[in-house]
Amino acid sequence: MILVYILIGIVLFFLAFRFMMFSKMRKQKGKPAPELSGIFGKAIQQGKPALFYFYSESCGACRPMTPVVDNLKKEKLPCYKVDITHHMDIAKKFGVMATPSTVLVNKGIVQEFLIGPQNESKLRSLLR
């Protein structure tokens, strides 16, 4: 019986942790985008909608979404792939704590912060 209570406690702990993590990430919505340098910084400074896709090669949920973002990039849409294994500092500045995460920045403000895989129509609708 004690083992059941321990298992329930562990499950509740992980659920609470996930809730807090997602809640913290979503609170970035409406805040100014971080100041960045390079291509990512230029995208924010232009003041136009820019979609930042945070992923990692080892992320299973990222695998089906990455080709979708690649297709949008080929169409010259303002999509920026940020591999967190190489750009962890940028992910931290945005408050990204899980992959895949998609952040829409417009006029220097975080307009949308999506967690988990997104389909192509959702991503396109963000860039309108």
C-alpha positions in Angstrom: 0.0 0.0 0.0 2.9 2.4 0.8 4.3 1.7 -2.7 1.1 2.8 -4.3 1.2 6.1 -2.4 4.8 6.6 -3.4 4.0 6.0 -7.1 1.0 8.4 -6.9 3.3 11.0 -5.3 5.9 10.6 -8.0 3.3 10.9 -10.7 1.8 14.0 -9.1 5.3 15.6 -8.8 6.0 15.1 -12.5 2.6 16.4 -13.5 3.1 19.5 -11.3 6.6 20.0 -12.7 5.3 19.8 -16.3 2.4 22.2 -15.5 4.8 24.8 -14.0 7.3 24.4 -16.9 4.6 25.0 -19.5 3.0 27.8 -17.5 6.4 29.6 -17.3 7.0 29.3 -21.0 3.5 30.6 -21.9 4.0 33.6 -19.7 6.6 34.9 -22.2 3.6 35.8 -24.5 3.2 39.6 -24.7 6.7 40.3 -23.4 9.5 42.0 -25.4 11.6 39.6 -27.4 15.1 39.2 -26.1 17.9 41.3 -27.7 20.0 39.0 -29.9 22.8 39.4 -32.4 23.3 37.9 -35.8 20.5 36.7 -38.1 18.1 36.1 -35.2 18.6 39.6 -33.9 18.0 41.1 -37.4 14.8 39.2 -37.7 13.5 40.7 -34.4 14.7 44.2 -35.2 12.9 44.3 -38.6 9.6 44.5 -36.7 7.9 42.0 -39.0 6.5 38.6 -38.0 9.2 36.1 -37.5 8.7 32.5 -36.4 11.4 30.9 -34.3 11.4 27.1 -34.2 13.3 25.6 -31.3 14.3 21.9 -31.8 17.0 19.4 -31.3 18.2 16.5 -33.4 17.5 14.0 -30.7 13.9 15.2 -30.1 11.4 12.6 -31.4 8.5 15.1 -31.5 10.7 17.5 -33.6 11.3 15.0 -36.4 7.9 15.4 -38.2 7.9 19.1 -37.7 11.4 20.0 -38.9 10.6 19.2 -42.6 7.5 21.4 -42.4 9.6 24.4 -41.1 12.2 23.6 -43.9 9.4 23.9 -46.5 8.3 27.2 -45.1 11.9 28.5 -45.2 12.2 27.4 -48.9 9.1 29.5 -49.6 11.1 32.5 -48.2 8.8 32.8 -45.2 10.4 34.3 -42.1 11.1 31.1 -40.2 14.3 30.6 -38.2 15.4 27.2 -36.9 17.2 27.3 -33.6 18.9 24.0 -32.7 19.1 24.2 -28.9 22.2 21.9 -28.8 24.1 24.7 -30.6 22.2 27.8 -29.4 21.2 27.0 -25.8 21.8 30.7 -24.9 19.1 31.8 -27.3 16.7 29.2 -26.0 17.3 30.5 -22.5 16.7 34.1 -23.5 13.4 33.2 -25.0 12.5 31.0 -21.9 12.3 27.8 -23.9 12.3 24.7 -21.7 11.1 22.0 -24.0 11.3 21.1 -27.7 9.7 21.5 -30.0 8.7 25.1 -29.2 7.6 27.7 -31.6 7.7 31.4 -30.9 6.2 34.1 -33.0 7.7 37.5 -32.6 6.1 40.6 -34.2 7.1 44.2 -33.7 9.7 43.1 -31.1 7.0 41.4 -28.9 6.4 37.7 -28.3 3.0 37.2 -29.9 2.7 33.4 -29.5 4.5 30.7 -27.7 3.5 27.2 -28.7 4.8 24.0 -27.1 4.8 20.7 -28.9 4.5 19.8 -32.6 2.5 22.1 -34.8 1.1 21.4 -38.3 1.8 23.4 -41.4 -1.5 25.2 -41.5 -1.1 26.4 -37.9 2.4 27.8 -38.7 1.2 29.5 -41.9 -1.7 31.1 -40.0 0.8 32.6 -37.5 2.8 34.3 -40.3 -0.3 36.0 -41.8 
